[in-house]
Amino acid sequence: MSNITIAIDAMGGDHGTVVTVPAALRALKKHPDLKLILVGDPAAIKKELDDRHVTEERLVIQHASEVVMMDESPAKALRLKRDSSMRIAVNLVKSEAAQACVSAGNTGALMAVAHYVLKTLHGIDRPAIISHLPTYKTDKSVTMLDLGANSDVSPEHLYQFAVMGAVLASAHFNIEKPRVALLNIGVEQIKGNDLVKAADKLFAQSNFFEYIGYIEADGIFPGIADVVVCDGFAGNIALKAMEGTAKMIGHCAKQAFSRNIFTKISALFAMSSLKHVINRLDPGKHNGASLIGLKGIVVKSHGNANERAFANAIEEAYIEVEKNVPQKIGEKVGELLGVN
């Protein structure tokens, strides 16, 4: 696909334009067919561009007079900040001036705004947050949802999540029939609550994906499944535990190699391997969670993402536009759930 346009909430997140502008330039350098609309305070955006002596024809600035704060309530952001950089970026997708938008802003606010403006695809009750996570295999990722949008769901919602996750995994990684698993407290059929057991029966009836049954949290990283499905409460806790574990490993390694002169010398010999491990576990490398199930592509970056991590979120949006993910989800949902 040529001439892909993505709207960027340039003011969102913990760092705003200091991160979003250089990340945008990085994305433009990688993709000659990409055009970006930076939404926010023109003066702040231009300052970052001027500091880098950049004049880029494929970069457009869209004025926005307001910013959604990271601790702002979703209801307030939706009702009172209609001229925020977040809202305008989503509006650009709605008007088809852009094919996707990326924001590092308040997750709850972004979900509320995107849901209100774009609506869900026909046959989808609720959008979900989905992302790709690392596995033991260097060439494989696992797609997981919901990561925090829906704490209270039905078995039917989980089945819709499974369909959406399978479509995205299939498009993103060229998997013909993704292997889907349900996150549970055990792999045995007798384990789990009523929600998981009811969803298990629905999943087993699907011919679109290969249902492999229950999976425990420690089974996510081995790459047994291509897609792992859960409610947003469990998913968000699992995700934050993973991110915390990755940081702890890095912290412990640093402590271990800085104890004395001998361990510091050992670190010099192990530096290449250490960097490889830390890079694989770095949450920023997998930054970019999609609000899947909407009539448009919205990608959520981590709020404290650095330049490289935010560029990865833009990359996720680019791939989803290129693969036409919303249309594929809509078609598959219509086929499997009997909606037109």
VOPAGU-2260 file (C-alpha; in pm, 1 decimal, decimal comma):
REM VOPAGU-2260
SITE   aa  ch    i         X         Y         Z
SITE  MET   A    0       0,0       0,0       0,0
SITE  SER   A    1     129,9     347,3     -85,4
SITE  ASN   A    2      80,7     682,4      83,5
SITE  ILE   A    3       3,3     560,7     433,7
SITE  THR   A    4     -93,9     846,8     664,5
SITE  ILE   A    5     -78,5     818,3    1043,5
SITE  ALA   A    6    -187,5    1081,9    1295,8
SITE  ILE   A    7      37,1    1123,1    1599,8
SITE  ASP   A    8     -78,8    1260,2    1934,4
SITE  ALA   A    9     240,2    1462,4    1972,5
SITE  MET   A   10     156,7    1591,9    2321,1
SITE  GLY   A   11      55,5    1264,8    2488,9
SITE  GLY   A   12     258,5    1060,0    2735,3
SITE  ASP   A   13     511,1    1153,8    3001,4
SITE  HIS   A   14     750,5    1326,7    2760,8
SITE  GLY   A   15     539,2    1475,4    2479,9
SITE  THR   A   16     717,1    1627,7    2181,0
SITE  VAL   A   17    1065,2    1548,1    2315,8
SITE  VAL   A   18     991,3    1184,6    2229,3
SITE  THR   A   19     712,4    1191,0    1970,7
SITE  VAL   A   20     880,7    1424,0    1721,1
SITE  PRO   A   21    1216,8    1240,1    1691,6
SITE  ALA   A   22    1028,5     908,0    1686,3
SITE  ALA   A   23     818,0    1039,9    1397,8
SITE  LEU   A   24    1131,6    1137,5    1207,4
SITE  ARG   A   25    1272,9     789,8    1264,8
SITE  ALA   A   26     956,0     633,3    1121,3
SITE  LEU   A   27     962,7     861,0     815,7
SITE  LYS   A   28    1322,7     764,4     748,8
SITE  LYS   A   29    1229,8     395,7     753,2
SITE  HIS   A   30     921,2     422,1     530,5
SITE  PRO   A   31     938,2     640,9     217,0
SITE  ASP   A   32     562,0     593,2     160,0
SITE  LEU   A   33     467,9     721,1     505,9
SITE  LYS   A   34     314,1    1058,3     586,8
SITE  LEU   A   35     264,9    1175,2     946,1
SITE  ILE   A   36      33,6    1435,1    1095,6
SITE  LEU   A   37     171,9    1565,1    1424,8
SITE  VAL   A   38    -117,6    1690,4    1637,1
SITE  GLY   A   39     -55,5    1935,3    1919,1
SITE  ASP   A   40     100,0    2271,1    2002,9
SITE  PRO   A   41     263,9    2394,3    1678,9
SITE  ALA   A   42     525,7    2597,3    1867,2
SITE  ALA   A   43     639,8    2296,9    2073,0
SITE  ILE   A   44     647,9    2071,4    1766,8
SITE  LYS   A   45     835,4    2325,5    1553,0
SITE  LYS   A   46    1092,2    2375,5    1828,4
SITE  GLU   A   47    1182,2    2005,6    1821,2
SITE  LEU   A   48    1204,6    2014,3    1442,4
SITE  ASP   A   49    1413,2    2333,4    1439,8
SITE  ASP   A   50    1649,6    2190,2    1701,9
SITE  ARG   A   51    1715,9    1906,3    1458,2
SITE  HIS   A   52    1725,0    2136,6    1152,1
SITE  VAL   A   53    1450,0    1931,5     990,0
SITE  THR   A   54    1225,5    2027,8     700,5
SITE  GLU   A   55    1022,5    1723,6     602,6
SITE  GLU   A   56     752,1    1746,5     336,5
SITE  ARG   A   57     588,5    1426,2     456,9
SITE  LEU   A   58     527,4    1573,2     801,5
SITE  VAL   A   59     226,5    1797,4     865,9
SITE  ILE   A   60     145,2    1986,3    1186,5
SITE  GLN   A   61    -217,8    1995,8    1304,5
SITE  HIS   A   62    -303,1    2248,5    1575,0
SITE  ALA   A   63    -463,7    2132,5    1900,8
SITE  SER   A   64    -521,6    2369,2    2192,3
SITE  GLU   A   65    -561,5    2110,8    2469,7
SITE  VAL   A   66    -377,4    1813,2    2617,3
SITE  VAL   A   67    -525,2    1517,1    2804,1
SITE  MET   A   68    -328,2    1475,3    3126,5
SITE  MET   A   69    -204,5    1131,1    3228,8
SITE  ASP   A   70    -410,8    1137,1    3550,0
SITE  GLU   A   71    -723,6    1286,0    3393,6
SITE  SER   A   72   -1051,3    1094,8    3413,1
SITE  PRO   A   73   -1167,7     939,5    3084,6
SITE  ALA   A   74   -1509,8    1102,5    3125,8
SITE  LYS   A   75   -1357,8    1448,8    3158,3
SITE  ALA   A   76   -1129,2    1394,2    2861,4
SITE  LEU   A   77   -1424,1    1279,2    2651,2
SITE  ARG   A   78   -1669,4    1555,1    2750,2
SITE  LEU   A   79   -1453,9    1859,1    2806,7
SITE  LYS   A   80   -1142,4    1825,0    2592,7
SITE  ARG   A   81   -1274,6    1805,6    2239,8
SITE  ASP   A   82    -978,8    2004,6    2106,0
SITE  SER   A   83    -714,2    1786,7    2269,6
SITE  SER   A   84    -430,4    1642,7    2063,7
SITE  MET   A   85    -564,4    1295,4    2144,1
SITE  ARG   A   86    -919,8    1369,9    2030,4
SITE  ILE   A   87    -812,5    1541,2    1709,4
SITE  ALA   A   88    -575,7    1254,2    1622,1
SITE  VAL   A   89    -865,5    1008,3    1656,8
SITE  ASN   A   90   -1096,6    1243,6    1464,0
SITE  LEU   A   91    -849,2    1238,5    1174,2
SITE  VAL   A   92    -896,3     861,0    1152,6
SITE  LYS   A   93   -1272,8     902,9    1163,4
SITE  SER   A   94   -1264,9    1159,2     877,7
SITE  GLU   A   95   -1023,1     932,1     682,9
SITE  ALA   A   96    -761,4    1207,1     673,2
SITE  ALA   A   97    -541,9     946,6     844,9
SITE  GLN   A   98    -557,0     567,4     837,1
SITE  ALA   A   99    -437,6     522,2    1195,2
SITE  CYS   A  100    -339,5     717,4    1502,2
SITE  VAL   A  101     -79,4     662,9    1773,8
SITE  SER   A  102     -85,1     806,7    2125,3
SITE  ALA   A  103     118,6     760,8    2443,1
SITE  GLY   A  104    -151,7     937,9    2641,4
SITE  ASN   A  105    -386,5     830,6    2918,6
SITE  THR   A  106    -502,1     475,3    2835,3
SITE  GLY   A  107    -850,9     510,8    2978,3
SITE  ALA   A  108    -906,6     839,9    2801,3
SITE  LEU   A  109    -776,8     705,4    2470,3
SITE  MET   A  110   -1005,5     403,5    2495,1
SITE  ALA   A  111   -1306,1     621,8    2578,9
SITE  VAL   A  112   -1237,4     872,1    2300,0
SITE  ALA   A  113   -1158,7     609,1    2037,3
SITE  HIS   A  114   -1465,5     401,6    2127,3
SITE  TYR   A  115   -1692,4     706,6    2117,5
SITE  VAL   A  116   -1555,4     850,9    1793,1
SITE  LEU   A  117   -1483,2     540,2    1588,1
SITE  LYS   A  118   -1735,1     287,4    1729,9
SITE  THR   A  119   -1682,0     -87,6    1723,9
SITE  LEU   A  120   -1693,6    -312,3    1421,7
SITE  HIS   A  121   -2028,2    -478,5    1352,6
SITE  GLY   A  122   -2047,8    -793,1    1562,9
SITE  ILE   A  123   -1790,0    -675,2    1817,9
SITE  ASP   A  124   -1930,8    -568,8    2153,9
SITE  ARG   A  125   -1614,2    -424,9    2305,5
SITE  PRO   A  126   -1270,8    -323,8    2183,4
SITE  ALA   A  127    -973,0    -483,9    2356,1
SITE  ILE   A  128    -609,4    -394,1    2412,0
SITE  ILE   A  129    -377,1    -629,4    2228,2
SITE  SER   A  130       0,7    -648,6    2198,8
SITE  HIS   A  131     283,4    -877,0    2088,6
SITE  LEU   A  132     513,8   -1019,1    2356,3
SITE  PRO   A  133     854,2   -1192,4    2331,5
SITE  THR   A  134     900,7   -1568,6    2360,9
SITE  TYR   A  135    1193,3   -1806,1    2409,4
SITE  LYS   A  136    1232,3   -1812,2    2031,7
SITE  THR   A  137    1410,5   -1511,5    1883,3
SITE  ASP   A  138    1197,1   -1522,0    1568,1
SITE  LYS   A  139     856,9   -1559,4    1737,4
SITE  SER   A  140     620,8   -1339,3    1936,6
SITE  VAL   A  141     295,2   -1421,6    2111,7
SITE  THR   A  142     -12,2   -1200,4    2071,9
SITE  MET   A  143    -209,1   -1140,9    2391,9
SITE  LEU   A  144    -540,6    -975,3    2476,6
SITE  ASP   A  145    -717,5    -822,1    2661,5
SITE  LEU   A  146    -445,2    -627,5    2841,1
SITE  GLY   A  147    -661,0    -390,5    3040,4
SITE  ALA   A  148    -965,4    -255,9    2859,4
SITE  ASN   A  149   -1232,0    -490,9    2996,8
SITE  SER   A  150   -1220,0    -626,5    3351,4
SITE  ASP   A  151   -1574,2    -765,4    3341,1
SITE  VAL   A  152   -1646,2    -981,8    3036,5
SITE  SER   A  153   -1867,1   -1265,4    2915,9
SITE  PRO   A  154   -1763,8   -1589,7    2742,4
SITE  GLU   A  155   -1887,5   -1437,3    2415,7
SITE  HIS   A  156   -1657,1   -1138,4    2464,1
SITE  LEU   A  157   -1360,1   -1370,0    2512,6
SITE  TYR   A  158   -1452,6   -1553,4    2193,4
SITE  GLN   A  159   -1465,1   -1222,9    2005,4
SITE  PHE   A  160   -1122,2   -1140,1    2149,9
SITE  ALA   A  161    -994,6   -1475,9    2023,8
SITE  VAL   A  162   -1120,5   -1408,2    1671,8
SITE  MET   A  163    -967,4   -1059,1    1667,2
SITE  GLY   A  164    -639,1   -1183,5    1808,3
SITE  ALA   A  165    -621,2   -1463,9    1555,6
SITE  VAL   A  166    -686,0   -1223,5    1266,9
SITE  LEU   A  167    -412,8    -986,2    1384,6
SITE  ALA   A  168    -162,3   -1266,4    1445,2
SITE  SER   A  169    -241,3   -1416,2    1106,0
SITE  ALA   A  170    -194,0   -1081,6     928,4
SITE  HIS   A  171     106,7    -970,1    1129,2
SITE  PHE   A  172     306,2   -1293,7    1129,8
SITE  ASN   A  173     162,5   -1474,7     824,7
SITE  ILE   A  174      22,3   -1760,6    1032,1
SITE  GLU   A  175    -237,9   -1957,5     838,8
SITE  LYS   A  176    -422,0   -2099,4    1141,1
SITE  PRO   A  177    -310,7   -1940,2    1469,1
SITE  ARG   A  178    -293,4   -2151,4    1783,9
SITE  VAL   A  179    -515,0   -1990,3    2049,9
SITE  ALA   A  180    -505,5   -2058,0    2424,9
SITE  LEU   A  181    -713,1   -1938,9    2721,5
SITE  LEU   A  182    -521,4   -1803,4    3020,1
SITE  ASN   A  183    -616,9   -2002,3    3329,6
SITE  ILE   A  184    -490,9   -2101,6    3675,3
SITE  GLY   A  185    -413,7   -2450,4    3544,8
SITE  VAL   A  186    -413,0   -2653,6    3226,1
SITE  GLU   A  187    -646,5   -2922,8    3359,6
SITE  GLN   A  188   -1008,5   -2912,9    3239,8
SITE  ILE   A  189   -1142,4   -2912,8    3595,6
SITE  LYS   A  190    -965,1   -2585,9    3681,0
SITE  GLY   A  191   -1083,7   -2230,6    3626,7
SITE  ASN   A  192   -1389,1   -2020,4    3704,7
SITE  ASP   A  193   -1726,6   -2036,2    3531,4
SITE  LEU   A  194   -1625,2   -1766,8    3280,8
SITE  VAL   A  195   -1320,5   -1954,9    3156,9
SITE  LYS   A  196   -1500,3   -2289,2    3144,0
SITE  ALA   A  197   -1786,1   -2142,9    2938,7
SITE  ALA   A  198   -1540,2   -1970,6    2702,6
SITE  ASP   A  199   -1353,8   -2299,6    2665,8
SITE  LYS   A  200   -1664,0   -2459,7    2513,7
SITE  LEU   A  201   -1706,0   -2173,5    2264,1
SITE  PHE   A  202   -1339,5   -2182,6    2161,8
SITE  ALA   A  203   -1350,6   -2556,4    2103,1
SITE  GLN   A  204   -1620,1   -2508,9    1837,6
SITE  SER   A  205   -1417,1   -2271,3    1620,8
SITE  ASN   A  206   -1266,1   -2383,8    1290,6
SITE  PHE   A  207   -1094,7   -2051,7    1220,6
SITE  PHE   A  208    -816,6   -2095,2    1475,4
SITE  GLU   A  209    -656,6   -2399,0    1637,1
SITE  TYR   A  210    -770,4   -2401,8    1997,1
SITE  ILE   A  211    -507,7   -2566,1    2217,2
SITE  GLY   A  212    -689,5   -2530,9    2550,6
SITE  TYR   A  213    -581,9   -2369,2    2876,0
SITE  ILE   A  214    -243,6   -2212,9    2938,5
SITE  GLU   A  215     -89,5   -2088,4    3262,8
SITE  ALA   A  216      99,6   -1760,6    3284,2
SITE  ASP   A  217     435,5   -1940,0    3278,3
SITE  GLY   A  218     334,8   -2096,5    2947,1
SITE  ILE   A  219     313,2   -1764,5    2762,8
SITE  PHE   A  220     684,5   -1714,8    2695,6
SITE  PRO   A  221     769,6   -2062,4    2558,5
SITE  GLY   A  222     560,2   -1974,0    2250,6
SITE  ILE   A  223     323,4   -2269,0    2280,3
SITE  ALA   A  224      38,9   -2044,7    2161,5
SITE  ASP   A  225      27,0   -1777,0    1893,4
SITE  VAL   A  226    -256,7   -1597,7    2073,9
SITE  VAL   A  227    -336,8   -1591,5    2446,7
SITE  VAL   A  228    -684,6   -1471,7    2550,6
SITE  CYS   A  229    -796,4   -1344,9    2891,6
SITE  ASP   A  230   -1006,6   -1073,5    3052,4
SITE  GLY   A  231    -853,6    -728,8    3095,0
SITE  PHE   A  232    -803,6    -763,0    3471,2
SITE  ALA   A  233    -588,9   -1076,1    3446,8
SITE  GLY   A  234    -419,3    -952,4    3130,1
SITE  ASN   A  235    -309,5    -620,5    3275,6
SITE  ILE   A  236    -173,8    -783,7    3590,4
SITE  ALA   A  237      16,6   -1038,7    3379,7
SITE  LEU   A  238     159,3    -766,1    3154,4
SITE  LYS   A  239     275,9    -547,7    3444,2
SITE  ALA   A  240     430,3    -852,5    3614,5
SITE  MET   A  241     620,3    -930,9    3293,0
SITE  GLU   A  242     749,0    -573,3    3262,2
SITE  GLY   A  243     850,1    -570,0    3628,2
SITE  THR   A  244    1031,0    -902,1    3594,5
SITE  ALA   A  245    1226,7    -776,9    3293,1
SITE  LYS   A  246    1336,8    -467,9    3489,1
SITE  MET   A  247    1430,3    -680,9    3789,8
SITE  ILE   A  248    1647,6    -910,3    3576,9
SITE  GLY   A  249    1834,3    -609,5    3439,9
SITE  HIS   A  250    1872,1    -461,3    3788,1
SITE  CYS   A  251    1997,7    -787,9    3941,4
SITE  ALA   A  252    2246,8    -840,0    3657,3
SITE  LYS   A  253    2382,3    -488,8    3707,5
SITE  GLN   A  254    2421,2    -548,2    4080,6
SITE  ALA   A  255    2589,1    -885,1    4030,8
SITE  PHE   A  256    2849,8    -751,8    3787,9
SITE  SER   A  257    2932,0    -439,3    3988,1
SITE  ARG   A  258    3015,1    -604,5    4322,2
SITE  ASN   A  259    3394,8    -586,1    4290,1
SITE  ILE   A  260    3679,8    -550,7    4043,5
SITE  PHE   A  261    3660,7    -916,5    3941,8
SITE  THR   A  262    3290,7    -911,5    3860,2
SITE  LYS   A  263    3340,3    -585,8    3668,6
SITE  ILE   A  264    3608,5    -751,0    3455,7
SITE  SER   A  265    3375,6   -1047,8    3400,4
SITE  ALA   A  266    3108,3    -805,2    3285,2
SITE  LEU   A  267    3336,7    -681,5    3007,0
SITE  PHE   A  268    3358,2   -1032,0    2861,9
SITE  ALA   A  269    2985,3   -1092,6    2907,1
SITE  MET   A  270    2872,5    -750,3    2780,5
SITE  SER   A  271    2768,2    -865,4    2433,9
SITE  SER   A  272    2552,1   -1148,2    2571,5
SITE  LEU   A  273    2406,1    -923,3    2842,2
SITE  LYS   A  274    2304,3    -661,2    2588,6
SITE  HIS   A  275    2138,1    -929,9    2378,1
SITE  VAL   A  276    1932,8   -1057,1    2673,7
SITE  ILE   A  277    1834,9    -709,3    2792,4
SITE  ASN   A  278    1736,2    -610,7    2439,4
SITE  ARG   A  279    1506,5    -913,3    2402,3
SITE  LEU   A  280    1336,6    -839,2    2734,4
SITE  ASP   A  281    1310,9    -463,6    2681,6
SITE  PRO   A  282     938,2    -368,5    2690,8
SITE  GLY   A  283    1014,2     -80,4    2455,0
SITE  LYS   A  284    1105,9    -323,9    2178,8
SITE  HIS   A  285     748,5    -455,1    2187,3
SITE  ASN   A  286     585,9    -117,0    2250,1
SITE  GLY   A  287     258,7     -49,5    2071,9
SITE  ALA   A  288     -66,5    -201,2    2193,6
SITE  SER   A  289    -363,7    -181,9    1958,5
SITE  LEU   A  290    -718,9     -91,6    2058,3
SITE  ILE   A  291    -854,9    -370,9    1844,2
SITE  GLY   A  292   -1218,1    -410,1    1738,8
SITE  LEU   A  293   -1273,8     -47,4    1638,7
SITE  LYS   A  294   -1367,3      90,3    1296,7
SITE  GLY   A  295   -1019,9     231,5    1265,3
SITE  ILE   A  296    -664,6     168,9    1383,5
SITE  VAL   A  297    -558,6     315,9    1717,4
SITE  VAL   A  298    -225,5     220,2    1874,5
SITE  LYS   A  299    -140,2     294,1    2236,8
SITE  SER   A  300     222,4     354,0    2325,9
SITE  HIS   A  301     350,3     317,5    2680,3
SITE  GLY   A  302     332,8     653,8    2856,7
SITE  ASN   A  303     703,6     667,1    2942,5
SITE  ALA   A  304     821,9     534,5    2605,8
SITE  ASN   A  305    1149,5     668,2    2471,6
SITE  GLU   A  306    1214,0     763,7    2108,2
SITE  ARG   A  307    1286,5     409,9    1992,0
SITE  ALA   A  308     988,2     261,9    2176,4
SITE  PHE   A  309     745,3     521,6    2039,1
SITE  ALA   A  310     881,3     460,2    1689,2
SITE  ASN   A  311     794,9      93,6    1741,4
SITE  ALA   A  312     436,5     194,5    1820,2
SITE  ILE   A  313     423,6     389,6    1493,0
SITE  GLU   A  314     559,8      80,6    1319,3
SITE  GLU   A  315     275,6    -128,9    1462,6
SITE  ALA   A  316      21,7     119,9    1324,2
SITE  TYR   A  317     197,0     112,7     985,3
SITE  ILE   A  318     179,5    -267,2     966,6
SITE  GLU   A  319    -188,4    -275,1    1062,2
SITE  VAL   A  320    -271,3     -21,9     791,9
SITE  GLU   A  321     -62,3    -212,0     538,0
SITE  LYS   A  322    -234,4    -540,5     631,8
SITE  ASN   A  323    -581,2    -379,1     644,1
SITE  VAL   A  324    -648,6    -536,0     984,1
SITE  PRO   A  325    -988,8    -376,2    1069,7
SITE  GLN   A  326   -1142,1    -489,5     740,9
SITE  LYS   A  327   -1009,8    -843,0     786,7
SITE  ILE   A  328   -1148,5    -855,6    1140,9
SITE  GLY   A  329   -1485,6    -728,5    1021,3
SITE  GLU   A  330   -1503,1    -987,2     745,5
SITE  LYS   A  331   -1401,9   -1275,6     971,8
SITE  VAL   A  332   -1636,2   -1171,6    1251,7
SITE  GLY   A  333   -1920,4   -1148,1    1003,4
SITE  GLU   A  334   -1840,9   -1494,1     874,9
SITE  LEU   A  335   -1797,3   -1661,9    1213,9
SITE  LEU   A  336   -2059,9   -1483,1    1418,0
SITE  GLY   A  337   -2324,6   -1463,1    1147,7
SITE  VAL   A  338   -2344,5   -1084,2    1116,8
SITE  ASN   A  339   -2343,4    -871,4     804,0
